[in-house]
């Protein structure tokens, strides 16, 4: 996978981790403390909230982007009973919409699907939460608002001014900003009101800045940043309805690579093949790096070749200059590659093992090349070139990955519901046309997919490889 794509995925992962950490801000319930407890009555210290867009570049896609084909294949692989409602919404300032999918299943999250220059991306997150929250967006401004409909009420709270017991009402909202290639939490806002007193709002942004309190209610705090009068709610329809709407507008529904009858192995050469023992952080390590280059000429191929060399430069430098001082460990201990091809497609699969002690590659970098066109292609073109129906991939994946999420694979303390959640998260985030879930066809023509396997502890997911038999 290209390094730039890896960086994007890593940033999305970190952003989603933040998103889930803030989910509690939007929960609603009614509780009684049963006793007098001190209220959190931080003194407001500013009159105007510092609400502004995050300092990130926005992304606009060309109107020629074939988003219809990507969404068509993605929607066909989804269960319409799990996702009864979906909508096309325009968040960033271009003519390529984002896809919102709403679920009533408590064991699953809503989905926000979007297109970047690298393909289709799917994020699972809690948006609508049934009837307790509103989801509105400002069209083509990148902003959307998740707003609780109800307040959380805590009884018998001590008012620090009157010293009397009263009620505390809390109302929350989250403001998000969408750049076109990632999702960012701009602000988490919480309005508190003691009894019938004046409200104040606590504003937390997604940086390390401290929470700020303002003398205003929730609506007043966000009105300058988020024009509620212009905000829209998604106009939802069924999955089948949206499929019918976009199926005839696909620009390249059956796009394939060109033809090539030569030996694809002759199109890749070894740029570096180096092994040896090196000292890293005071310990002796054995490195083996076999680095490829694609022997086709075009600006795009030249860029890919430079990217490959840049990925593994630190390890090569250490092997070629064993006397040099190494301040830190190179990222990978072993790097190797394989070449596959069919019907005009060259697939270069680079596998790398890091220093974590794993017995399988922790990272894959995959490049699919249309040989006659000398340019990179995505999963949809790859699948069409191999004559595999994209709609067969996800059901096959869901079936074959299920045995990895059975009760016998976890300790007795882990509930079946939690195991099911891990399975659902793994399947929800998989899409045959999502270029995060990279894939290639092995020497026998079987599709091998690389996917996010959600796990119980440690990192929220690990990258796994699975050969499918659709």
Secondary structure, 3 states (H helix, E strand, C coil): CCHHHHHHHHHHHHHHHHHHHCHHHHCCCEEEEEEEEECCCCCCCECCCCCCCCCCCCCCCCCCCCHHHHHHHHHHCCCCCCCCEEEEECCCCCCCCEEEEECCCCCCCEEEEEEECCEEEEEEECCCCCCCEEEEEECCCCEEEEEECCCEEEEEEECCCCCCEEEEEEEEEEEEEECCCCEEEEEEEEEEEECCCCCEEEEEECCCCCCEEECCCHHHHHCCCCCCCCCEECCCECHHHHHHHHHHHCCCCCCCCCCCCCCHHHHEEEEEEEEEEEEECCEEEEEEEEEEEECCCCHHHHHHHHHHHHHCHHHHHHHHCCCCCCCCCCCCCEEEEEEEEECCEEEEEEEEECCCCCCCCCEEEEEEEECCCCEECCHHHHHHHCCCCCHHHHHHHHHHHHHHHCHHHCCCCCCHHHHHHHHHHHHHCCCCCECCCCEEECCCCCEEEEEEEECCCCCCEEEEEEECCC
